[in-house]
């Protein structure tokens, strides 16, 4: 919907838009595994070269920028996670995996989850239903073939969804989505008022490293937040969740967080979280299963 005169929109139209996909029942369990006080779910969007390709462009410098995420960013992330014995979720466009299938092996062998993040980091909101379904299934099946296990999690590229996305994700047999922003806590997704069976593990720009640290010419964005301030924001998000006995979920990008001057943020966050007490560090799939069964 793109109405240039929204104030003239009939009530039936705006109500339909609002009700198309909504948050259903909250999925906040009273307990976490092992008696943990809170859950800390880390995720990494491996856009790599598709950050450029998905926009229909192929500038050499920007492709190399994405390649940095694979060559240096991911190994540095894996090193931090291994030192702390943490398993996380890596969302990946299928084309990112096809460019270098061997790069999946260190992620999978370390026990991390692979989730679907589009076919080529395309903007889902621009697609018709048939095209969106084709790309979703192709991405799922390609990642299954390359990773050896069928992905159960979906995250829309750019966090842009069409009115069909949630229905298609449910129809394709996914366990959860992680693209929407209606809560801090997990919730069940409703489609046209009806439960879909999908768990939503909500994201938010506030909890995304790219908002603060991404440099981009088109559209023009410039890093405006020092790394120490990013750590402060994320630490405050975690501390509030810990005090509530709740979930804190964060999103990182290997070609954003993976630099020497930034990777320490991830290490510092994990150390701080562990210093607070018992914290559960689940993959997103483990989190979805737990809240579905216990909340």
N, C-alpha and C positions, 0 to 999 in steps of 0.2 A: 504494500500500500504506500503510495506516495502522492498524497493529496495536497496541492499547493494552497488550498483554502480549508484547512481542517476545522475551522470554526463553523463551517457550513455542513459538516459531516453529520448525517442522520445518526440518532442514538443507536439504531440497530447495527450500523456499520462499525462505530467505535466499540460497541459492546462485543461484537463478534471478534474484532481484532484483539481485544484484551483477553477474551476467554479462550482464544485458540489454543494456547499452551500456558498453563498456570501451575503454580506450586500446590501440591496436594498435602497430605498429612506429613508433618515433620517427622524425620527419622533421627531422633536424638536419643541414643540408648542411655540407660541409667548407669551402665557399667561398660568398661572397655576390657579387652582381653588381658589376662594376667593381673587384674586389679589396677591397671594403669589409671592415672588421674585424667589424662586427656589423650587425644590422638593428633599426630602431626603427619599429614600426608603431603609428601613432596612430589612434584611432577616436573617433567622436562619436555618441552616441545621441540622436537628435532626437525625444524623446518629446513635447515641446511640450504641447499641450492634452490629449493622450491619456494623460499621466501621471495626470490626473483622470478623463477619460472612460472609460479602460480599467478603472477600478474601479467603474463604474456610477454615477458621481456627476458633478455639474455645478455645483459651487460657483463663483460668479462670480470671487471673488478667486483661487482656485486655477487657473481657466482663464486668467486674466490672467498669472499666474505662468508658466504654460507658454508664453503668447504672448510673454513677454519673451525666452524662448530663441530664438524665431524672429526677433523684431524687433531685438534687440541682441546676443544671444549668438552666433548664427551669423555675422553680419557681422564681429564682432570676431575670431572664430576664423579666418574666411577671410582677414582682413587679416594676421594673424600668419603664416598658412601661405603667403600670397602673398609676403610680404617675404622668406621663406626658401626660396621655390621648392620647396615640399613639397606632394605630393599625398597625401591621406588618404582614409579611408572614413567615410561618414556613414550610419549605420543609422537607418532611418526607418519607423515605423508608417504604413501606407497612408493612414489617416485624417489623420495629420499633414500628409501631402502634399496630400490632397484639400481640406483647409481653406484652403490658400493655395498652389495649384499654381505660381504665379509665383515663390515663394520657392525652388523647386528650381533655377531657371535659373542663379543665381550659383554654386551649388555645382557643377552639371554643367559649366558653361562654363569653370570653373577647372580642370577635369580630374579632379575628385574622384569617387570611386566611391560609388554608392548601393546600400545593402544592405537586405534585408528585416528588419524588427523587429516583426513581427506585423501584424495588421489594425488594431487599436485599442489596442495595448499590453495585450492580454488575457493572463491567466495560462494558458498552454498546458497546464499540468499538470492543470487542471480539466476539460479538453475530452474528448469522445469522439472516436474516430478519424475519423469522417465529418466532424464539425464542424471539427476541426483541419485536415484536408485542404482543405476548402472555403475556410477563412480563409487558409491558406498560399498556395494558388493564386491567390485573389483579390488578396491583397497583392502577390504577385510580378507579376501581370499589370497591376495598377493602376500600380505603380511603373514598369514597363516603358513603359506608355503615356505617363505624365507625364514621365519622364526621358529617354525615347528609346532606352534600351538595357535589355536584360533583366538583372535582378540575378542575380549568381552566388553571392552570399553571404547567409547567414542567421544571425541572432542572435535567440534567443528573448527575448521581453519578460520582465523580472525574472530572466532566466536560469533560468526554471522550465520543465522539459521533461516531457512525458508519456513513457510507455514506447514510444509510437509515433513521437515527433518525428523522431528521426534517420532512421528508415526512410522517413518521408514526405519529409524534406528531400532524401534521396538520390533517391527516386522522382520528385520534382519537377524534378530535373536541376540542382540546385545544385552548385557546385564545392567549397564549404567551409561549415563551421559555425563559429560563434564564440560558444559559450554554455557551454562546459564547462571543467573545472578540474583535469584529471588530471596536468598537467605545466606547466613553463615553456615547453617547446619544442613545436612543432607535432607532431602525430601523426595516424596514420590511425585513423578510428573503426571499431570493431567492433560489430556487432549480433548478439547471440546467438552470439558467437564467430566470426562471419564478416566479412571485410573489406567495408566499404560503398563504398569508393572516395572517400569524403569526407575531406578534410583538416580536422582540427580546429585552429583557431587559438585556443588557450585564453585565457580571461579569468580574473580572480580579484578578489575583493573588495579585496585589498590594493592592486591597481593600478587602482582605480576612485575617481574624485573624489568621488562621492556619499557614499561611506562616511564620509569625513572632513568634508564640507562641506554636506551636505544638511540643510535644516530641514524638518520635516514634523510635522504635528499627529497624523495618524492614518495609519499607526502612529506613535507619538511618537518622533521622532529629533531631536537637536539637534546642530548643528556643535560638535565638541569639539576640533578640531585647527586651530591657526592656519595660515594659508596658507603661511607660511615653513616650517612643519614638514611640510606636504604636499609642498612642493618637495623637502625633504630626503629623504623616503621615496621619492619617484619617482626622484630623482637616484641614490639608492643602488641601486634596482632596475636602472636603466640601467647604472650603472658596473659592477655585477657581471656583467651580460650582456655588456657590452663587453669586460671582462677575459676572459670565457670564449669570446669570439668567437661569441656567441649572439644570440638574439632577445630584445628587450624590447617588450612590447605593453602599451598603456595605453588606458583608457576614460575619456572625458569626456562631460559633459552640458552643452549650451549654456545651460540654465537654472540650472546650478550653477557652472560655471567662467567664465561669460560676464560676470561683474560686474567693474567697474573695479578692485576690490580683489583680484581673483583671476586675471584673464586674463594677468597678467604671469607666472604660474606656467608657462603654456605657452611663452611667449617664452623664459623663463629656461632651461627644459628643453632646448629646441631649441639655444639658444646653447651650453649646456654640452655637449650631445652632439657638436656640430660641433667644439668645442674639443678633444675627445679624439682626433680623427683621422677617418679615412674611415668614414662611417656611411651605410647605405642606408636611405632613408625610403620604403618601399613602401606602396601601397594593400594592403588585405588580399587582394584578388584577385591582385595581382602576387606577393605573398608565397606564397599557396597554390600558384600555378603553379610558382614557383621550387623550393619544397621538394618538390613532387610529382615534378618532373623531375630533380632533382639529388641528393636525399637517398637 
